[in-house]
Amino acid sequence: MATSNGNTGVANGKMSSGDADPLMNIEEFILELGAVEAVKFGSFTLKSGLLSPVYFDLRVLVSYPKLLSTCAKLLLKAKSGSLMCGVPYTALPIATIMAVEVGAAMVVRRKEAKDYGTKKMVEGVWEEGDNCLVVEDVVTTGGSVADTAKLLREHGMTVTDCVVLLDREQGAIASLAKQGVAVHSVVTVSKVLEVLTKHKKITEEMADKVRDFLSNNQTKDQAEPVLQILPSLEERMCLASNSVTRKVFRIMLEKKSNLCVAVDSNSASEVVRLVEIVGPHVVLVKLHQDVVLDWTQETEKCVVALASRHNFLLFEDRKLADIGNTVRLQADRVVGWADLVTVHGVGGPGV
């Protein structure tokens, strides 16, 4: 929401080149953020899907040049550098002003490569080993900063620091520290709440609601995702000690398929018809012999012949769960034709 032209605040104020430009203090800066609705209170759906009582919309700063300039200067006071990169997209104009202010070089990270031109993910000029300061508007988990640091490092730069306007205090600092990135923040959510309640811009109840939300939605103790590299099908087949398991992998490789189709019908002729249709394409056919009303030995011979012809396994989903001797008697009816039979462990060792 734009303020009127008559507003005398820093956000819309204009200065001639000869005017003094004293740097406002943090309290004044937070009040200005509130005045231009860069800080909002209510109910907002975050990227994570969580409903948050507070939202920081710092994209609005581009419409307030003096406030944007103040933001850049406060960030430079927290941390400066000779090479900078703003996390796309909100931090890009902020990083640009910072770089111009101190005469630093800048590189631009793309979120996605273009399918024309140079197709670069990082634009600009740098030397191998140059240390690049990452600039961000808000950090919650630190994921966007981590992605940017990773990309810059892949392009030969070093990244040791990030300067951020606002820390939501939900674990980003600890998370990024584990990845070798020190975070330097201008303000925290706690400071924003303190200033806005002091000046009666929000109620104590709203401040407590925000504090409770942040306290209950921390990310610093979450385990980092671990990339698991599974062995290939060929390797898994060689590792398998069970002959049926090896056969499953072999068929998957030969047919280039991982399909298992459940053929659930109470008619033997319909079961045979469906098995013949899907047989050429699947690794397994799952059946329920006990629900087929007219199942006979001839039915067994038909499905076994189809399995042999089309190279798939027969899977009887019986879920045997009685005591050992009873299970053996029940299994006698299926193990002669089925390659796999499901059982429950509750039956004990006899199963």
LUMKEDREN-967292 format. One record per residue (C-alpha): residue number from 0; x, y, z; residue in one letter. Coordinates in pm, 1 decimal, decimal comma, m for minus. Layout:
REM residues N
+-----+----------+----------+----------+------+
!  nr !       c1 !       c2 !       c3 ! rest !
+-----+----------+----------+----------+------+
! NUM !        X !        Y !        Z !    A !
...
+-----+----------+----------+----------+------+
REM end
This chain:
REM residues 351
+-----+----------+----------+----------+------+
!  nr !       c1 !       c2 !       c3 ! rest !
+-----+----------+----------+----------+------+
!   0 !      0,0 !      0,0 !      0,0 !    M !
!   1 !    165,9 !    325,6 !   m113,6 !    A !
!   2 !    168,1 !    624,1 !    119,7 !    T !
!   3 !     39,8 !    957,6 !     m0,8 !    S !
!   4 !    269,9 !   1216,4 !   m151,8 !    N !
!   5 !    216,8 !   1432,8 !    153,5 !    G !
!   6 !    377,2 !   1176,7 !    384,5 !    N !
!   7 !    675,6 !   1328,3 !    560,6 !    T !
!   8 !    827,2 !    995,0 !    664,6 !    G !
!   9 !   1163,5 !    870,5 !    545,1 !    V !
!  10 !   1000,4 !    624,7 !    305,7 !    A !
!  11 !    862,3 !    888,8 !     69,2 !    N !
!  12 !   1081,4 !   1181,9 !    156,5 !    G !
!  13 !   1303,0 !   1323,6 !   m118,2 !    K !
!  14 !   1640,8 !   1488,2 !    m77,3 !    M !
!  15 !   1860,2 !   1698,6 !   m299,3 !    S !
!  16 !   2217,9 !   1587,4 !   m354,2 !    S !
!  17 !   2334,4 !   1849,9 !   m106,5 !    G !
!  18 !   2113,8 !   1734,1 !    183,0 !    D !
!  19 !   2256,3 !   1546,2 !    476,2 !    A !
!  20 !   2151,6 !   1180,5 !    494,4 !    D !
!  21 !   2191,8 !   1066,4 !    855,5 !    P !
!  22 !   2143,3 !    693,5 !    904,6 !    L !
!  23 !   1827,3 !    632,0 !   1106,1 !    M !
!  24 !   1851,2 !    408,2 !   1408,7 !    N !
!  25 !   1704,8 !     58,8 !   1422,2 !    I !
!  26 !   1393,7 !    166,9 !   1611,0 !    E !
!  27 !   1310,3 !    432,4 !   1352,5 !    E !
!  28 !   1377,5 !    184,3 !   1074,1 !    F !
!  29 !   1137,2 !    m73,8 !   1220,7 !    I !
!  30 !    866,3 !    190,4 !   1255,5 !    L !
!  31 !    914,9 !    284,4 !    890,4 !    E !
!  32 !    884,1 !    m80,9 !    788,8 !    L !
!  33 !    554,8 !    m92,4 !    974,1 !    G !
!  34 !    437,7 !    231,9 !    814,6 !    A !
!  35 !    481,7 !     95,6 !    460,2 !    V !
!  36 !    331,8 !   m243,4 !    557,1 !    E !
!  37 !    653,7 !   m434,5 !    504,0 !    A !
!  38 !    553,3 !   m603,4 !    830,1 !    V !
!  39 !    199,8 !   m742,0 !    843,4 !    K !
!  40 !      1,4 !   m914,8 !   1114,8 !    F !
!  41 !   m296,2 !  m1144,7 !   1068,0 !    G !
!  42 !   m309,6 !  m1492,8 !    915,1 !    S !
!  43 !    m76,1 !  m1576,5 !    627,1 !    F !
!  44 !      0,5 !  m1904,9 !    450,5 !    T !
!  45 !    376,3 !  m1951,1 !    424,1 !    L !
!  46 !    564,0 !  m2141,7 !    153,3 !    K !
!  47 !    581,4 !  m2435,3 !    394,3 !    S !
!  48 !    200,8 !  m2442,2 !    418,4 !    G !
!  49 !    200,4 !  m2318,7 !    779,8 !    L !
!  50 !    m36,8 !  m2041,7 !    886,4 !    L !
!  51 !    170,9 !  m1759,3 !   1034,5 !    S !
!  52 !     42,3 !  m1461,2 !   1237,4 !    P !
!  53 !    317,2 !  m1240,2 !   1090,6 !    V !
!  54 !    444,4 !  m1182,1 !    737,5 !    Y !
!  55 !    742,5 !   m978,6 !    618,2 !    F !
!  56 !    680,9 !   m839,6 !    270,2 !    D !
!  57 !   1008,3 !   m661,3 !    200,2 !    L !
!  58 !    940,5 !   m657,2 !   m175,0 !    R !
!  59 !    748,2 !   m336,0 !   m109,7 !    V !
!  60 !   1076,0 !   m154,2 !    m33,8 !    L !
!  61 !   1144,3 !   m103,1 !   m405,1 !    V !
!  62 !    862,3 !    153,9 !   m406,4 !    S !
!  63 !   1029,4 !    359,4 !   m132,2 !    Y !
!  64 !   1374,7 !    465,7 !   m257,1 !    P !
!  65 !   1493,3 !    636,1 !     61,4 !    K !
!  66 !   1388,2 !    343,2 !    277,6 !    L !
!  67 !   1552,6 !    105,4 !     31,9 !    L !
!  68 !   1872,3 !    310,1 !     52,4 !    S !
!  69 !   1855,9 !    307,3 !    433,1 !    T !
!  70 !   1810,2 !    m68,7 !    424,5 !    C !
!  71 !   2124,2 !   m105,7 !    211,1 !    A !
!  72 !   2327,1 !    115,5 !    444,8 !    K !
!  73 !   2216,2 !    m74,7 !    753,9 !    L !
!  74 !   2315,2 !   m399,9 !    587,7 !    L !
!  75 !   2655,9 !   m258,1 !    495,4 !    L !
!  76 !   2702,3 !   m151,8 !    856,9 !    K !
!  77 !   2638,4 !   m512,2 !    961,4 !    A !
!  78 !   2870,1 !   m662,1 !    697,4 !    K !
!  79 !   3036,0 !   m544,1 !    378,1 !    S !
!  80 !   3242,5 !   m707,5 !    106,3 !    G !
!  81 !   3418,5 !   m652,3 !   m223,5 !    S !
!  82 !   3193,3 !   m897,3 !   m412,9 !    L !
!  83 !   2821,1 !   m941,6 !   m347,6 !    M !
!  84 !   2531,1 !  m1154,9 !   m461,0 !    C !
!  85 !   2167,0 !  m1094,3 !   m373,6 !    G !
!  86 !   1941,6 !  m1397,6 !   m328,0 !    V !
!  87 !   1675,1 !  m1369,8 !   m599,4 !    P !
!  88 !   1451,9 !  m1190,8 !   m615,7 !    Y !
!  89 !   1376,2 !   m950,1 !   m329,3 !    T !
!  90 !   1740,3 !   m904,9 !   m227,0 !    A !
!  91 !   1862,1 !   m821,7 !   m579,2 !    L !
!  92 !   1786,3 !   m445,5 !   m569,9 !    P !
!  93 !   1914,1 !   m425,8 !   m212,0 !    I !
!  94 !   2244,1 !   m591,9 !   m306,9 !    A !
!  95 !   2275,4 !   m364,1 !   m611,2 !    T !
!  96 !   2248,5 !    m50,0 !   m398,8 !    I !
!  97 !   2495,3 !   m192,3 !   m146,5 !    M !
!  98 !   2748,4 !   m268,5 !   m419,7 !    A !
!  99 !   2715,8 !     78,4 !   m572,7 !    V !
! 100 !   2740,1 !    242,7 !   m230,4 !    E !
! 101 !   3083,0 !     90,3 !   m153,1 !    V !
! 102 !   3210,4 !     36,7 !   m507,6 !    G !
! 103 !   3193,1 !   m343,0 !   m482,3 !    A !
! 104 !   3155,4 !   m586,4 !   m769,1 !    A !
! 105 !   2839,2 !   m792,2 !   m795,9 !    M !
! 106 !   2730,3 !  m1122,0 !   m946,4 !    V !
! 107 !   2371,5 !  m1219,4 !  m1018,2 !    V !
! 108 !   2238,2 !  m1564,6 !   m947,3 !    R !
! 109 !   1953,6 !  m1690,5 !  m1162,9 !    R !
! 110 !   1684,3 !  m1916,7 !  m1021,3 !    K !
! 111 !   1676,3 !  m2101,1 !  m1349,9 !    E !
! 112 !   1894,8 !  m2096,0 !  m1660,2 !    A !
! 113 !   1753,8 !  m1945,3 !  m1978,3 !    K !
! 114 !   1719,9 !  m2175,1 !  m2276,3 !    D !
! 115 !   1887,0 !  m1918,4 !  m2501,7 !    Y !
! 116 !   2193,1 !  m1691,5 !  m2495,2 !    G !
! 117 !   2474,9 !  m1798,5 !  m2262,5 !    T !
! 118 !   2240,9 !  m2011,9 !  m2046,8 !    K !
! 119 !   2443,9 !  m1914,2 !  m1739,9 !    K !
! 120 !   2320,2 !  m1966,7 !  m1383,7 !    M !
! 121 !   2555,1 !  m1694,9 !  m1250,1 !    V !
! 122 !   2610,8 !  m1368,0 !  m1435,9 !    E !
! 123 !   2902,7 !  m1132,8 !  m1379,9 !    G !
! 124 !   3282,0 !  m1135,5 !  m1356,0 !    V !
! 125 !   3484,6 !  m1291,5 !  m1076,0 !    W !
! 126 !   3814,7 !  m1464,4 !  m1010,4 !    E !
! 127 !   3858,8 !  m1817,9 !   m882,2 !    E !
! 128 !   3858,9 !  m1807,5 !   m502,4 !    G !
! 129 !   3691,7 !  m1463,9 !   m469,6 !    D !
! 130 !   3490,8 !  m1437,4 !   m148,5 !    N !
! 131 !   3130,6 !  m1343,3 !   m221,1 !    C !
! 132 !   2900,9 !  m1189,9 !     39,9 !    L !
! 133 !   2545,5 !  m1325,1 !      9,9 !    V !
! 134 !   2270,9 !  m1067,6 !     67,4 !    V !
! 135 !   1920,5 !  m1175,5 !    176,6 !    E !
! 136 !   1609,0 !   m993,1 !    294,1 !    D !
! 137 !   1460,3 !  m1250,2 !    537,0 !    V !
! 138 !   1585,1 !  m1586,5 !    663,1 !    V !
! 139 !   1366,2 !  m1855,0 !    816,5 !    T !
! 140 !   1532,7 !  m2191,3 !    755,0 !    T !
! 141 !   1822,6 !  m2052,5 !    552,4 !    G !
! 142 !   1741,7 !  m2275,0 !    255,9 !    G !
! 143 !   1760,2 !  m2003,3 !    m11,6 !    S !
! 144 !   2092,1 !  m1874,7 !    123,3 !    V !
! 145 !   2228,7 !  m2229,8 !    132,9 !    A !
! 146 !   2124,3 !  m2287,8 !   m229,3 !    D !
! 147 !   2288,1 !  m1961,7 !   m336,5 !    T !
! 148 !   2609,7 !  m2038,5 !   m147,5 !    A !
! 149 !   2623,3 !  m2385,0 !   m302,9 !    K !
! 150 !   2584,5 !  m2246,0 !   m655,2 !    L !
! 151 !   2846,9 !  m1974,8 !   m603,7 !    L !
! 152 !   3092,3 !  m2228,9 !   m462,9 !    R !
! 153 !   3030,1 !  m2454,0 !   m762,3 !    E !
! 154 !   3135,0 !  m2157,9 !   m979,4 !    H !
! 155 !   3468,4 !  m2116,5 !   m802,1 !    G !
! 156 !   3383,9 !  m1854,3 !   m539,9 !    M !
! 157 !   3413,6 !  m1891,9 !   m164,2 !    T !
! 158 !   3118,4 !  m1803,5 !     59,0 !    V !
! 159 !   3173,5 !  m1749,0 !    429,7 !    T !
! 160 !   2919,5 !  m1480,3 !    520,6 !    D !
! 161 !   2562,8 !  m1374,1 !    461,4 !    C !
! 162 !   2412,2 !  m1041,5 !    561,5 !    V !
! 163 !   2037,0 !  m1039,2 !    615,2 !    V !
! 164 !   1792,4 !   m763,4 !    693,5 !    L !
! 165 !   1562,7 !   m969,3 !    917,6 !    L !
! 166 !   1611,3 !  m1296,4 !   1101,9 !    D !
! 167 !   1283,2 !  m1473,2 !   1182,9 !    R !
! 168 !   1470,7 !  m1657,8 !   1460,1 !    E !
! 169 !   1351,4 !  m1999,7 !   1346,7 !    Q !
! 170 !   1687,7 !  m2171,9 !   1313,6 !    G !
! 171 !   1851,2 !  m2029,7 !   1000,8 !    A !
! 172 !   2163,8 !  m1905,0 !   1179,6 !    I !
! 173 !   2244,3 !  m2245,2 !   1330,7 !    A !
! 174 !   2160,8 !  m2428,9 !   1009,1 !    S !
! 175 !   2380,5 !  m2206,1 !    791,9 !    L !
! 176 !   2664,5 !  m2217,4 !   1041,9 !    A !
! 177 !   2680,8 !  m2594,3 !    986,3 !    K !
! 178 !   2730,7 !  m2518,3 !    617,5 !    Q !
! 179 !   3012,7 !  m2272,1 !    678,0 !    G !
! 180 !   2808,5 !  m1953,3 !    638,9 !    V !
! 181 !   2804,6 !  m1694,2 !    920,1 !    A !
! 182 !   2486,3 !  m1484,6 !    930,9 !    V !
! 183 !   2494,3 !  m1113,0 !   1015,7 !    H !
! 184 !   2144,6 !   m973,5 !   1072,9 !    S !
! 185 !   2026,0 !   m614,1 !   1104,3 !    V !
! 186 !   1709,9 !   m687,6 !   1302,2 !    V !
! 187 !   1531,5 !   m985,4 !   1452,8 !    T !
! 188 !   1161,8 !  m1059,1 !   1491,9 !    V !
! 189 !   1203,1 !  m1012,2 !   1867,0 !    S !
! 190 !   1328,9 !   m657,6 !   1812,6 !    K !
! 191 !   1045,5 !   m582,0 !   1569,1 !    V !
! 192 !    786,9 !   m697,1 !   1824,5 !    L !
! 193 !    954,8 !   m499,5 !   2101,8 !    E !
! 194 !    950,9 !   m174,4 !   1903,4 !    V !
! 195 !    599,7 !   m210,8 !   1763,2 !    L !
! 196 !    446,3 !   m292,4 !   2103,1 !    T !
! 197 !    638,9 !     m6,8 !   2266,2 !    K !
! 198 !    485,0 !    237,2 !   2017,9 !    H !
! 199 !    143,5 !     65,2 !   2041,4 !    K !
! 200 !    143,4 !    m37,8 !   1675,5 !    K !
! 201 !     42,9 !   m390,0 !   1779,9 !    I !
! 202 !   m103,1 !   m534,2 !   2098,4 !    T !
! 203 !     85,6 !   m744,5 !   2350,2 !    E !
! 204 !   m153,9 !  m1027,8 !   2265,4 !    E !
! 205 !    m48,9 !  m1021,0 !   1900,3 !    M !
! 206 !    319,1 !  m1007,1 !   1997,8 !    A !
! 207 !    273,7 !  m1311,3 !   2222,8 !    D !
! 208 !     92,5 !  m1493,8 !   1942,6 !    K !
! 209 !    387,8 !  m1434,6 !   1709,7 !    V !
! 210 !    637,3 !  m1543,5 !   1975,9 !    R !
! 211 !    441,7 !  m1864,6 !   2036,1 !    D !
! 212 !    432,8 !  m1937,1 !   1663,2 !    F !
! 213 !    807,9 !  m1889,1 !   1624,4 !    L !
! 214 !    882,4 !  m2095,3 !   1934,5 !    S !
! 215 !    667,9 !  m2384,0 !   1810,3 !    N !
! 216 !    805,5 !  m2380,3 !   1455,8 !    N !
! 217 !   1180,8 !  m2404,7 !   1491,8 !    Q !
! 218 !   1397,1 !  m2568,7 !   1226,2 !    T !
! 219 !   1737,6 !  m2566,0 !   1395,9 !    K !
! 220 !   1700,4 !  m2916,7 !   1543,8 !    D !
! 221 !   1577,2 !  m3083,8 !   1227,6 !    Q !
! 222 !   1814,7 !  m3334,2 !   1077,5 !    A !
! 223 !   1975,8 !  m3243,8 !    751,1 !    E !
! 224 !   1840,2 !  m3451,0 !    461,7 !    P !
! 225 !   2072,2 !  m3734,4 !    367,6 !    V !
! 226 !   2110,9 !  m3823,0 !      3,7 !    L !
! 227 !   2093,4 !  m4199,1 !    m25,4 !    Q !
! 228 !   2252,7 !  m4358,9 !   m328,7 !    I !
! 229 !   2095,8 !  m4698,4 !   m388,8 !    L !
! 230 !   2282,0 !  m4970,3 !   m574,3 !    P !
! 231 !   2169,6 !  m5049,1 !   m928,0 !    S !
! 232 !   1927,0 !  m5333,3 !  m1000,3 !    L !
! 233 !   2217,6 !  m5544,1 !  m1125,2 !    E !
! 234 !   2406,6 !  m5484,9 !   m799,4 !    E !
! 235 !   2098,1 !  m5557,3 !   m590,2 !    R !
! 236 !   2039,8 !  m5880,6 !   m782,4 !    M !
! 237 !   2394,8 !  m5991,5 !   m708,7 !    C !
! 238 !   2358,9 !  m5899,8 !   m341,3 !    L !
! 239 !   2029,1 !  m6083,9 !   m296,9 !    A !
! 240 !   2057,9 !  m6412,9 !   m106,4 !    S !
! 241 !   1701,7 !  m6527,0 !   m177,4 !    N !
! 242 !   1642,3 !  m6697,2 !   m512,1 !    S !
! 243 !   1295,8 !  m6545,7 !   m559,0 !    V !
! 244 !   1433,4 !  m6195,5 !   m487,4 !    T !
! 245 !   1704,1 !  m6249,0 !   m749,2 !    R !
! 246 !   1437,5 !  m6362,5 !   m994,3 !    K !
! 247 !   1230,5 !  m6047,7 !   m932,3 !    V !
! 248 !   1532,1 !  m5826,7 !  m1009,2 !    F !
! 249 !   1619,6 !  m6032,1 !  m1317,2 !    R !
! 250 !   1269,0 !  m5997,0 !  m1459,9 !    I !
! 251 !   1270,0 !  m5623,3 !  m1385,1 !    M !
! 252 !   1589,8 !  m5588,0 !  m1585,2 !    L !
! 253 !   1475,4 !  m5808,0 !  m1871,1 !    E !
! 254 !   1131,9 !  m5648,2 !  m1908,0 !    K !
! 255 !   1239,6 !  m5297,4 !  m1803,1 !    K !
! 256 !    936,5 !  m5288,6 !  m1575,9 !    S !
! 257 !    852,5 !  m5266,3 !  m1207,2 !    N !
! 258 !    480,5 !  m5327,8 !  m1243,9 !    L !
! 259 !    274,8 !  m5548,2 !  m1014,9 !    C !
! 260 !    m92,8 !  m5580,9 !  m1108,0 !    V !
! 261 !   m362,5 !  m5702,0 !   m867,7 !    A !
! 262 !   m615,9 !  m5921,9 !  m1046,6 !    V !
! 263 !   m909,0 !  m5933,5 !   m806,6 !    D !
! 264 !  m1207,4 !  m6121,6 !   m947,1 !    S !
! 265 !  m1427,8 !  m6404,0 !   m818,3 !    N !
! 266 !  m1447,1 !  m6565,0 !  m1161,5 !    S !
! 267 !  m1172,2 !  m6804,2 !  m1274,2 !    A !
! 268 !  m1226,4 !  m6730,9 !  m1643,2 !    S !
! 269 !  m1204,3 !  m6355,1 !  m1577,7 !    E !
! 270 !   m884,2 !  m6401,9 !  m1377,3 !    V !
! 271 !   m725,0 !  m6598,7 !  m1662,0 !    V !
! 272 !   m840,3 !  m6342,6 !  m1919,0 !    R !
! 273 !   m696,6 !  m6047,4 !  m1728,0 !    L !
! 274 !   m370,3 !  m6226,3 !  m1649,4 !    V !
! 275 !   m319,5 !  m6298,1 !  m2018,6 !    E !
! 276 !   m370,0 !  m5927,1 !  m2100,3 !    I !
! 277 !   m130,5 !  m5783,8 !  m1841,9 !    V !
! 278 !    122,9 !  m6069,4 !  m1843,7 !    G !
! 279 !    358,7 !  m5931,6 !  m2112,6 !    P !
! 280 !    402,6 !  m5603,6 !  m1924,4 !    H !
! 281 !    436,4 !  m5694,0 !  m1557,6 !    V !
! 282 !    688,5 !  m5840,4 !  m1315,0 !    V !
! 283 !    428,2 !  m5972,3 !  m1071,9 !    L !
! 284 !     59,2 !  m6066,3 !  m1084,4 !    V !
! 285 !   m110,9 !  m6056,0 !   m744,2 !    K !
! 286 !   m403,4 !  m6294,3 !   m691,6 !    L !
! 287 !   m656,6 !  m6391,0 !   m423,8 !    H !
! 288 !   m726,7 !  m6757,5 !   m491,0 !    Q !
! 289 !   m961,9 !  m6784,3 !   m193,7 !    D !
! 290 !  m1211,4 !  m6532,7 !   m338,1 !    V !
! 291 !  m1234,6 !  m6707,2 !   m677,0 !    V !
! 292 !  m1554,5 !  m6910,8 !   m650,0 !    L !
! 293 !  m1474,3 !  m7161,5 !   m926,3 !    D !
! 294 !  m1095,3 !  m7193,4 !   m880,4 !    W !
! 295 !   m974,7 !  m7539,4 !   m992,2 !    T !
! 296 !   m648,5 !  m7716,2 !  m1070,3 !    Q !
! 297 !   m710,5 !  m7622,1 !  m1431,3 !    E !
! 298 !   m710,8 !  m7254,3 !  m1326,8 !    T !
! 299 !   m375,5 !  m7307,8 !  m1158,4 !    E !
! 300 !   m231,2 !  m7470,5 !  m1469,9 !    K !
! 301 !   m353,4 !  m7178,8 !  m1685,6 !    C !
! 302 !   m200,9 !  m6902,7 !  m1472,0 !    V !
! 303 !    125,5 !  m7095,4 !  m1427,3 !    V !
! 304 !    150,9 !  m7145,4 !  m1804,6 !    A !
! 305 !     88,2 !  m6774,5 !  m1862,2 !    L !
! 306 !    354,9 !  m6682,5 !  m1606,4 !    A !
! 307 !    605,2 !  m6904,6 !  m1785,9 !    S !
! 308 !    510,4 !  m6773,6 !  m2131,5 !    R !
! 309 !    520,6 !  m6404,3 !  m2040,6 !    H !
! 310 !    800,9 !  m6415,6 !  m1781,0 !    N !
! 311 !    636,0 !  m6291,5 !  m1461,5 !    F !
! 312 !    588,9 !  m6423,0 !  m1107,3 !    L !
! 313 !    264,4 !  m6523,7 !   m935,4 !    L !
! 314 !    195,7 !  m6355,4 !   m603,0 !    F !
! 315 !    m78,2 !  m6507,2 !   m381,4 !    E !
! 316 !   m184,1 !  m6244,0 !   m129,3 !    D !
! 317 !   m318,7 !  m6486,6 !    132,4 !    R !
! 318 !   m182,7 !  m6323,7 !    452,4 !    K !
! 319 !   m148,0 !  m6653,9 !    640,8 !    L !
! 320 !   m151,8 !  m6596,8 !   1016,2 !    A !
! 321 !   m254,0 !  m6911,0 !   1203,0 !    D !
! 322 !    m34,2 !  m7135,7 !   1418,1 !    I !
! 323 !    256,4 !  m7307,3 !   1245,9 !    G !
! 324 !    100,5 !  m7644,7 !   1162,4 !    N !
! 325 !   m223,1 !  m7487,3 !   1035,0 !    T !
! 326 !    m28,5 !  m7244,2 !    818,0 !    V !
! 327 !    163,6 !  m7535,3 !    664,9 !    R !
! 328 !   m162,6 !  m7708,2 !    577,2 !    L !
! 329 !   m305,1 !  m7386,7 !    429,5 !    Q !
! 330 !     13,3 !  m7317,2 !    235,9 !    A !
! 331 !      2,5 !  m7658,2 !     68,9 !    D !
! 332 !   m282,4 !  m7527,1 !   m145,1 !    R !
! 333 !    m79,0 !  m7237,6 !   m290,9 !    V !
! 334 !    294,3 !  m7303,9 !   m276,0 !    V !
! 335 !    269,6 !  m7548,3 !   m563,8 !    G !
! 336 !    183,0 !  m7273,2 !   m809,9 !    W !
! 337 !    257,4 !  m6933,7 !   m641,4 !    A !
! 338 !    608,2 !  m6787,4 !   m633,9 !    D !
! 339 !    529,7 !  m6559,4 !   m339,6 !    L !
! 340 !    277,4 !  m6592,4 !    m55,9 !    V !
! 341 !    212,9 !  m6327,1 !    208,5 !    T !
! 342 !    212,7 !  m6426,9 !    576,3 !    V !
! 343 !    177,3 !  m6248,6 !    910,2 !    H !
! 344 !    454,6 !  m6272,8 !   1167,3 !    G !
! 345 !    208,7 !  m6318,6 !   1453,8 !    V !
! 346 !    199,1 !  m6691,1 !   1388,1 !    G !
! 347 !    551,4 !  m6724,5 !   1527,7 !    G !
! 348 !    845,6 !  m6935,5 !   1406,5 !    P !
! 349 !    616,7 !  m7200,8 !   1258,2 !    G !
! 350 !    516,0 !  m6963,3 !    978,3 !    V !
+-----+----------+----------+----------+------+
REM end
